[in-house]
Amino acid sequence: MSAAAPRGARALIAAGALLAAAITCASSPSDAAAPGDELPDGPGKKLLLRACTTCHDLDEVTKFKGYYTRAQWKDIVVTMREYGAVLADGEVDALTQYLADTLGKKE
């Protein structure tokens, strides 16, 4: 469809594409890996999934694997908490340790 197509027609095509994508996702095999399945279990995993994925896709966190030190992960966790991530005082250290252990830069 050309750029000159009526706005309503373009919106209808876009809506159709979104619907097709949703149907494809909904009909994918149930044995597909859920977000976070590639991460090791540990006390911090539930915190990561609960506190971080409220605002971010998991890959927005895991894409930094090997990039940040423990101190840098702690700064990030504290900053995200200041921005509204729901973490109790003790959970900050637990999440930081999990991120450092699983995604942290090896020093």
C-alpha positions in Angstrom: 0.0 0.0 0.0 1.4 3.4 -0.9 2.1 6.2 1.5 -0.9 8.0 -0.1 -3.3 5.4 1.1 -6.0 6.7 3.4 -5.1 6.8 7.1 -7.9 4.4 8.0 -6.6 1.8 5.6 -3.1 2.0 6.9 -4.4 1.7 10.5 -6.5 -1.3 9.5 -3.5 -3.0 7.9 -1.4 -2.3 11.0 -4.1 -3.7 13.2 -4.3 -6.8 11.1 -0.5 -7.3 11.3 -0.6 -7.0 15.1 -3.5 -9.5 15.3 -1.6 -12.0 13.1 1.5 -11.6 15.4 -0.6 -12.1 18.5 -2.2 -15.3 17.0 1.2 -16.6 16.1 2.5 -16.0 19.6 -0.5 -17.6 21.2 -0.3 -20.7 19.0 3.4 -21.3 19.6 4.3 -24.6 21.3 3.8 -24.7 25.0 7.3 -26.1 25.5 8.9 -22.9 24.3 11.2 -21.4 26.9 9.7 -18.8 29.1 11.6 -15.6 29.7 14.3 -16.2 32.3 14.4 -20.0 31.8 18.1 -19.6 30.6 19.0 -18.0 34.0 20.0 -20.2 36.8 17.7 -20.6 39.8 18.7 -18.8 42.9 17.3 -16.4 45.5 17.8 -13.4 43.2 16.0 -14.9 40.1 12.5 -14.3 41.5 13.6 -10.8 42.5 14.9 -10.1 39.0 11.7 -11.4 37.4 9.5 -9.5 39.8 11.3 -6.2 40.2 13.0 -5.7 36.8 10.5 -7.1 34.3 7.7 -4.8 35.5 9.3 -2.1 33.4 11.9 -3.9 31.2 11.9 -6.9 29.0 14.3 -9.5 30.5 16.6 -9.1 27.5 17.1 -5.4 28.5 18.9 -6.8 31.6 20.5 -10.0 30.2 22.1 -8.2 27.2 24.6 -6.7 29.7 26.1 -10.1 30.6 29.8 -9.7 31.2 29.6 -5.9 31.1 29.1 -4.7 34.7 31.1 -5.4 37.8 29.3 -6.2 41.1 29.7 -2.5 42.2 28.2 -1.3 38.9 25.2 -3.7 39.2 24.6 -2.4 42.8 24.6 1.1 41.5 22.0 0.1 38.8 19.8 -1.8 41.3 19.9 1.2 43.7 19.1 3.6 40.8 16.2 1.4 39.6 14.8 1.3 43.1 14.9 5.1 43.2 13.0 5.0 39.9 10.3 2.8 41.5 11.5 -0.8 41.4 9.8 -2.5 44.3 12.7 -3.9 46.4 13.0 -4.1 50.2 16.3 -3.1 51.8 17.6 -6.7 52.0 16.5 -7.5 48.5 18.8 -4.9 47.0 21.9 -6.9 48.1 20.3 -10.3 47.1 19.5 -9.0 43.6 22.8 -7.4 43.2 24.6 -10.6 44.2 22.5 -12.6 41.7 23.1 -10.2 38.9 26.9 -10.2 39.6 27.0 -14.0 39.8 25.0 -14.7 36.7 25.6 -11.7 34.5 28.6 -9.9 36.1 31.9 -9.0 34.5 34.5 -11.6 35.4 37.3 -9.8 37.1 
